[in-house]
């Protein structure tokens, strides 16, 4: 379960690196820790508006959901959805087909168990530059966007730095950003 991210990039860095404009620059602030267990927003680029960076509430809700975010997240945590679970709910699968997003971060946190103690481990690029994690989103009736990270089986690198889980966030390399947002590609290509 990944529930802490970081994004310490400045607005200009995000805009330049991802060739998109920040929709609400006054709402953005760099944050070393974004704790998804609280109602938090993430900077995302969505398939419908690939030229804008917009805020998305972390923890996807069904499109027709009208109750409180906190209540829903207490029943089912949707901060991350593993690739094997994506077809378990129709609204996850529909979002994967039509509403993919890039979640802009400078890192995420995982855990390592050593001699009976759990240590946090920050994962990011050596350069400190922002990068993208794959996600899905829904837009609610009130216009708010909610999103979730997609996770996949941990690769060799991640298996070396975490020993309490077998998955990792889905990294989207910069050369695949446009393809990830392309609504015309099929599930097999995704």
N, C-alpha and C positions, 0 to 999 in steps of 0.2 A: 504494500500500500504506500503510495507516494502522496504525502499531504503537505509537504513543504517544498517550496520553490524559492528561487531568488531572481530578481531582475534589478540590477543596479545600473543598467544602461541609461544614458541620457536620451532625451527625446530625439535630438539630432542624429545620434548614433543609430537608433532604431529606424528612423525615417530613411537615413542613407543606406544602411545595410539591407533593408527590405523594400526599398523603393516604394514607400507608402507614406502617407501623411497621417499624423496623429489626429483623430477626429475631435477629441476633447482634451487638448493639451493641459488645460487647467486642472483636470482630474488626475493626471498622471503624476506619480512621484516614484523615483527609484527606491526599491525596498530590498534590503539584504535578506529578509525572511518574509515570505508570503505563506501564512498558515491557513491551509484550506479547511481546517476544522472550525474556523470562524468564517463568516460570510465575507469572502474576499473577491476582488476583481483581478482579472489577468488581462494583459494586452494581447489581443488576438487579431489575426487577419482571416476574414471569412471568405468562403467561395463566392458569395454574392457581391462582395466589395473588395476585390484583391488589391486595390490601390489605397486602402485606408486601414489604419490601426485603430481598433475600437475596444472599449472595455467589455469584458464578458464575466459574468458571475461564475465563479468556479464551483461546479457541481451541477451537472445537467438535470433539468426538469423536463417532464413531458410538455409538449407544446400547449396543451389545453389546461395545464395545471394552474389553479388560481389561489391555492392556499399558501401558507408561509414556507419559505425556503428551509428554515430550520427544522420544521416539522417533517418535511420530506427527507432531509438528510439524516434525521434520527431513525427513520424507518429503513432507508437504504442509502448507503454512501455511494454517491456517483462522482466522486472526485476523479477516479480512474475506472476505466473499464478494460478488462483484459480482452485481447483479440478472440479468445475462445468463448467469451460471454456475449459478444456483440450481436449474435443472432438469437439470443435467449429472449429478448424483448423487441417487439416490432418497432418501437420508437427509437431504440438504439440503431437497429439495422437500417431504418429509413434515414436516420441522420448520417450514417456512414455512407450511404449511397448519394445523398443530395446535399448534406450540410457538413462538410469537413472544414476544419480550421487549422491554422498554424498558431501555436501558443508560443509567444516570444519570451525567452528566459535567458538569464546568464548562468543559471545552474539549478540543480535540484539536490535534495538531501536524501541519503539512504542511511542504513545503519549497519554496524559491524559489531558482532558479539565477540568479546575477548576477555577471557578469564572471569566470566560471570558478570561482566558489565557491558552495557550497550553504549557504543560510541557513535555519534553522528558523523557522517562523512559527506562533504560537499563535492558534487561532481559538476564540473564546468570545463570550458575550453581553457587551455593554458594561456591563451591570449587575453582572456577575460571578455571576449566579444560575445554578443548575444547569438543565440541559435534557436532553432525551432523544434518543438515537440508536436507530434501529430495529435489532433483532437477532433471532436465532433461538437456540434452545437444545435440548440433549438432557440427560436425566438418566441417568447411568450406573448399572450394576447395584449399585455400592457406594454410591449415593445422591448422589454429587457431581454438580453441575450444570456443564456446559460450554456456552459461548456464543460466538457470532461476530457481528461487526458486519456489516450489509448496506451495500453501497456502490452508488451510482448515478452517472449522468453528472453531471459538475460543472456547476453553474449559473454565470451570469455573474459573480456575486460571487466565487466560488471560483476561476474562471479568471483573475481579476485578481491573486489572491494566491498562486497556485501555478502553476508552469510546467513541472513535471516529471511531471505525471499528468493524466488526463482524468476522474477520478472523485472522489467525495466521500462521506463517510458519509451515510446516509439520516437526515435530521432528521425527527423526529416532533413536530409542534406539540402544545402542551398540550391543545388542544381535540380532538385526534385520539387521545390516549393510550388511552382506553377502547376505541375502535374497533380500534386496532392489536392490543390484547390479546384482542378478541372472537374466539373460536374458531369462531363461526358464519358469519363473512363468507367469501366465496369468493375464489379467487385473482385473478379479474379486479378485484374491489374492492380487494384488497391493492395 
